Amino acid sequence: MAAIITNKNDIASDVRIVFGGVAPFPLRATGAEAALKGKKVREAVSRVCQAAVEGAQPLSNNGYKVKATKGLIEDALSSLV
């Protein structure tokens, strides 16, 4: 997972979040980016985690990746605040 967040006055003004290993190609989490943009990181963590996995359709043996993805983004965002 890679995340780049530009803060302006403690507000996320530019956000890019990309996951590797959860799809056959690098997957940009545009829903999570939108959930964070214009908000304080600390206040948006829960919503961003949920937005990151909305619409995820895991295969029969990799459902754990949904929970892992939420955990990765929570850890990453928590390290920024």
N, C-alpha and C positions, 0 to 999 in steps of 0.2 A: 504494500500500500504506500502511496505517495500522496502527500497533501502540501499544497502551497496556499497560504492564507495571508493576504495583505490586510492589516488592520489600520484603520484611520479613525482616530479618537476612540479607540477601544471597540470599534465596530468593524466586522469583516466586510471589507469593500470589494475584494477580489478573491475568489475561492476556486481552486482546482483540486479535485480528489480523484485518484485513479487506483484501481485494484488490479493486482496480478494474481493468478492462481485460483480465481473463483469462476473463471470462464476460459474458453480456449484462446482468448486474446485479452490484452489489457482493456479493462472496462472502466470507463469514466462514469463516476457517480453523479450525474447531473442533478438528480433529485436531491441528493445530499448537499450539493453545492448551493442549490437554490434555497434549501432550508436554512442554510447558514448565512448567506449573503444578506447584509443589512442588519445583522443581529450581533449581539455580544456572544462570543464563543461559549462562555461559561453557562449562559442561559439557554443555549440552543442545543447542547450536546445530546440530550435525549431525543429530540425531534430529528436531528441530523442522523443519528444511528438508525432510527426507524425508516427514514427516507432512503437511506443507503440500501436497504433490502426490500423496499416495496416492489412488488412484482416479481421477486425472485422465484424461480421455479427449479428447485434443486432436483437432481436425479435421485433415484432410489437409494443410492449408497453415499451420497454426499450432502445430505441435509445439514450436517454439522457446519458446513461452510457459511450458512446464513448466520448462525450464532457467532461463529468466528469472525465474520465480517463486521458485525455490530461491535464486537469486543475490540477489534483492531482500530476502528474509527474512534471509539470511546477513549482508548488509550492514547491515540495520537492527539486528539483534541484536548484531553486532560493535561497532556504535557505542555500545551501551549498557554495554559492559563495559570 
